[in-house]
Amino acid sequence: MQILKRPTVLCVDDEIRSLETLERTLDEDFDVLTASNADQAMELLEVNEVHAILCDQRMPGKTGVEFLTEVRQRWPQTARLILSGYTDSEDIIRGLNEAGILQYITKPWHPDNLLLIMRGACRLYELQNENELLAMEMRLTEDQAEKNISQKKQRLQQSFQLDEIRRHKHSPLNDLCEQTAKIAPYDVSVLVTGPSGAGKELFARALHYNSCRADRHFVVENCGAMPDELLASELFGHKKGSFTGAISDHVGLFEQADGGTIFLDEIGEISPSFQVKLLRVLQEREVRRLGEHQRRAVNVRVVASTNRDLEEEVRAGRFRQDLYFRLAEVTLELPALEKRAVDIPVLAEGFLEKAVAEFDKPVKGFTEEALGCMSRYCWPGNVRELQNEVRRMLVLSTEDRLSADLLSPRVLRAAPIEETAETEVLACLDGTLKERIEGLEKRILRETLIRHRWNKSQASRELGLSRVGLRSKLERYGLNKDFH
């Protein structure tokens, strides 16, 4: 089995307790180095290959931005992130421009969210190394490199074809995919709605790669919780010296996406004042960089997404009606995973295939009881939560199939989606006295086995049965096919 080296991250903070908390949080996935000031951090960087740096902004001596600016000059590929309890927009903009930070994380942070961000940062480091190798190959063998890039583009486009979206043959997504296929070739703006983690960006990419713009750029901006000035700089660009920290000209995402597609995620979070600016760009198809008078024409298809009910936001006066109609020429509504439970086994198998390839840890699949439990759980985090659960099961597994005992407790305890505990009790009250008693007994058996993760010895002891007696009752009620 191939042993994969864990990524190395460097945490820099003058508060010892904060460093200890960061180390405990990240130690499960990374090799963690810690430093209490910029000088100590520099010494560690001299002798270690560091994938990502998570640095506090306000420290004695050099600030986080000053330190990361030096890091950028010497180790430009290392991902740089700022951690701060302050949200001053000037600090954020200086960090983006001078230190080239990947993300500005505010305190207090959530452990799961921090782990997700750091995984992405380390993956970016790996991709940059791969990109350097690709660039070298292009210099040495231009023809072969062009062929490789073309093949990669084809594979990328193929991966976002609508028939590649994993779903059951009777999935509720079938109609949505047909609708997407109809509108993708036409330059209409599309609003994709649905709960967080349901796959809105997947459909945005499918719209792009099934359109005549597929060979041009697809760029993404998350509009949530970002100051207006910073969002304007990111989307529209700025001129050198237009504000504190603007040390060079910056091309905005609308210009970068010229000829292609821009995906505006969490569009429902933008402020009323920024809604006016965005509306003007969409109406005039021109952008003006901050600090400039010149207007630049852009030819961009806009796809936006939100987990809010924008029609209700319009009625409440929180979202401009004219902007809504500009964004929502066509609306695609993604259902929550709970509403398409038939897709759960198919999605789980797909996520497992990817995780097996990533971790080089082959397994044959899931047990029937594991798939049954996953299908009964409501997945409030939707597709993203399911993907994380599958990866967790694979990491913890020691057998050739992923069994139900690897599932998180919240999944194991879940009541069936279409049959809650209350309806089960009501069902047990129908029929003859014998049928009612048998219904209650079957439910007690099932709940006990779930609570003990299908350990029949523990379940039989709690129920006061012998293992033979328990096996007999499981066969009698048809539960043995689920719990074996």
Residue pairs with C-beta under 8 A, 6 or more apart in sequence:
1 360
1 361
2 360
4 359
4 360
6 29
6 30
6 31
7 29
7 30
7 31
7 51
7 52
7 122
7 125
7 126
8 30
8 31
8 32
8 33
8 48
8 49
8 50
8 51
9 26
9 30
9 31
9 32
9 33
9 50
9 51
9 52
9 53
9 54
9 118
9 121
9 122
10 32
10 33
10 34
10 35
10 41
10 44
10 45
10 48
10 50
10 52
10 53
10 54
11 19
11 22
11 23
11 26
11 32
11 33
11 34
11 35
11 53
11 54
11 55
12 34
12 35
12 36
12 37
12 38
12 40
12 41
12 53
12 54
12 55
12 56
12 59
12 64
12 67
13 19
13 22
13 34
13 36
13 55
13 56
13 59
13 83
14 36
14 37
14 56
14 59
14 60
15 56
16 36
18 56
19 34
19 36
22 32
22 34
22 54
22 114
23 32
23 34
25 111
25 114
25 115
26 32
26 114
26 115
26 118
28 115
29 115
29 118
29 119
30 51
30 118
30 122
33 44
33 48
33 50
35 41
35 43
35 44
37 59
37 60
37 61
37 62
38 59
38 61
38 62
38 66
38 67
38 70
39 61
41 53
41 55
41 67
42 70
44 50
45 71
45 74
45 75
45 78
50 75
50 78
51 78
51 79
51 121
51 122
51 125
51 126
52 78
52 79
52 80
52 81
52 102
52 118
52 121
52 122
52 125
53 68
53 71
53 78
53 79
53 80
53 81
54 81
54 83
54 105
54 118
55 64
55 67
55 68
55 80
55 81
55 82
55 83
56 64
56 82
56 83
56 84
57 63
57 64
57 65
57 82
57 83
57 84
57 86
57 91
57 95
58 64
58 84
58 86
59 67
64 82
64 83
64 84
64 95
64 99
65 82
65 91
65 94
65 95
65 98
65 99
65 101
68 80
68 82
68 95
68 99
68 100
68 101
69 98
69 99
71 78
71 80
71 99
72 80
72 98
72 99
72 100
76 100
77 125
77 128
77 129
77 132
78 125
79 102
79 121
79 122
79 124
79 125
80 99
80 100
80 101
80 102
81 101
81 102
81 103
81 104
81 105
81 117
81 118
81 121
82 91
82 92
82 95
82 99
82 101
82 103
82 104
82 105
83 105
83 107
83 109
84 91
84 104
84 105
84 106
84 107
85 106
85 107
86 106
87 106
87 227
89 227
89 229
89 230
90 243
90 244
90 245
91 104
92 104
92 227
92 230
93 229
93 230
93 233
93 243
93 244
93 245
93 246
94 244
94 245
95 101
95 104
96 104
96 230
96 233
96 245
97 245
97 246
97 247
97 248
97 250
98 245
98 247
102 121
102 124
103 117
103 121
105 114
105 117
134 145
134 148
134 149
137 144
137 145
137 148
138 145
138 146
138 149
153 215
156 209
157 209
157 214
158 164
160 202
160 205
160 206
160 208
160 209
160 210
161 206
161 209
161 210
162 177
162 180
162 181
162 206
162 210
163 177
165 173
165 177
165 202
165 206
166 343
166 346
166 347
166 350
167 173
167 174
167 177
167 340
167 343
167 346
167 347
168 340
168 342
168 343
168 345
168 346
170 342
171 340
171 342
171 343
171 346
172 335
172 339
172 340
172 342
172 343
173 335
173 340
173 343
176 203
176 332
176 333
176 334
179 332
180 203
180 206
180 207
180 210
180 332
181 210
183 190
183 207
183 330
184 206
184 207
184 210
184 211
185 210
185 211
185 212
187 211
187 301
188 329
188 330
189 282
189 301
189 302
189 303
189 304
189 326
189 327
189 328
189 329
189 330
190 204
190 207
190 302
190 303
190 304
190 328
190 329
190 330
190 331
190 332
191 267
191 303
191 304
191 305
191 306
191 310
191 327
191 328
191 330
191 331
191 332
192 200
192 203
192 204
192 303
192 304
192 305
192 331
192 332
192 334
193 200
193 305
193 306
193 307
193 309
193 310
193 331
193 332
193 333
193 334
194 200
194 305
194 307
194 333
194 334
194 335
194 336
195 307
195 334
195 336
195 382
196 307
196 381
196 382
196 384
197 381
197 382
197 383
197 384
197 385
198 334
198 335
198 336
198 337
198 382
198 383
199 334
199 382
199 383
200 265
200 305
200 334
201 220
201 263
201 265
201 305
203 332
203 334
204 261
204 263
204 303
204 305
205 218
205 263
207 261
207 303
208 214
208 218
208 260
208 261
208 263
208 301
208 303
209 218
211 261
211 301
213 259
213 260
213 261
213 301
216 257
216 258
216 259
216 260
216 261
217 256
217 257
217 258
217 259
217 260
217 261
218 257
218 260
218 261
218 263
219 253
219 256
219 257
219 260
219 261
219 262
219 263
220 262
220 263
220 265
221 231
221 234
221 235
221 253
221 262
221 263
221 264
221 265
222 265
222 266
223 231
223 264
223 265
223 266
223 267
223 269
223 270
224 265
224 266
224 269
225 269
226 234
228 271
228 273
228 274
229 243
229 290
231 270
231 274
232 238
232 274
232 277
232 290
233 246
233 250
233 252
233 290
234 252
234 253
235 252
235 253
235 254
235 278
235 281
235 287
236 252
236 254
236 277
236 281
236 287
236 288
236 289
236 290
237 249
237 250
237 251
237 252
237 254
237 255
237 287
237 289
237 290
238 246
238 249
238 250
238 252
238 289
238 290
238 291
239 246
239 249
239 289
239 290
239 291
239 292
240 246
240 247
240 248
240 249
240 291
241 291
242 289
242 290
242 291
242 292
243 290
243 291
246 290
246 291
249 289
250 289
252 287
252 289
253 262
254 262
254 281
254 287
254 298
254 300
255 287
255 296
255 298
257 298
257 300
258 298
258 299
258 300
259 299
259 300
260 300
260 301
261 300
261 301
261 302
261 303
262 300
262 301
262 302
262 303
263 303
263 304
263 305
264 302
264 303
264 304
264 305
265 304
265 305
266 305
266 306
266 307
267 304
267 305
267 306
267 310
267 327
268 306
268 307
268 308
268 310
268 313
268 319
269 306
269 308
270 278
272 318
272 320
275 319
275 320
275 323
276 320
278 323
279 320
279 322
279 323
279 326
281 287
281 298
282 302
282 323
282 326
282 327
283 326
284 295
285 297
285 298
285 299
285 300
286 295
286 296
286 297
286 298
287 295
287 296
287 298
288 294
288 295
288 296
289 296
302 327
304 327
304 328
310 319
310 324
310 328
311 324
313 319
313 324
314 320
314 321
314 324
336 379
336 382
337 343
337 344
337 347
337 379
337 382
337 383
337 385
337 386
338 378
338 379
338 380
338 417
341 375
341 417
344 371
344 374
344 375
344 379
344 386
345 366
345 371
345 374
345 375
347 383
347 386
347 387
348 366
348 371
348 374
348 386
348 390
349 365
349 366
351 386
351 387
351 390
351 391
352 363
352 365
352 366
352 390
352 394
352 402
355 361
355 390
355 391
355 394
356 362
356 363
356 394
359 394
359 395
361 394
361 395
361 397
363 394
363 397
363 399
363 400
363 401
363 402
364 400
364 401
365 401
365 402
366 374
366 401
366 402
366 403
367 401
367 402
367 403
367 404
368 481
368 482
369 403
369 404
369 454
369 482
369 483
369 484
370 393
370 401
370 402
370 403
370 404
370 406
370 407
372 404
372 482
373 404
373 407
373 411
373 412
373 414
373 450
374 386
374 389
374 407
374 411
375 417
376 414
376 415
376 416
376 417
377 410
377 411
377 414
377 417
378 414
378 417
379 385
379 386
381 388
389 407
389 408
389 411
390 402
392 406
392 408
393 402
393 406
393 407
394 402
396 406
397 403
397 406
404 412
404 453
404 454
405 453
405 454
412 450
412 451
412 453
413 450
413 451
415 421
415 424
424 439
424 443
425 443
427 439
428 436
428 439
428 440
428 443
429 436
430 436
431 439
438 477
441 473
441 477
442 477
442 479
444 463
445 459
445 463
445 470
445 473
445 474
445 477
445 479
446 479
448 459
448 462
448 463
449 456
449 459
449 479
449 483
452 458
452 459
452 462
454 483
456 467
456 470
456 471
456 483
457 467
459 470
460 466
460 467
460 469
460 470
463 470
465 473
471 480
473 479
474 480
474 483
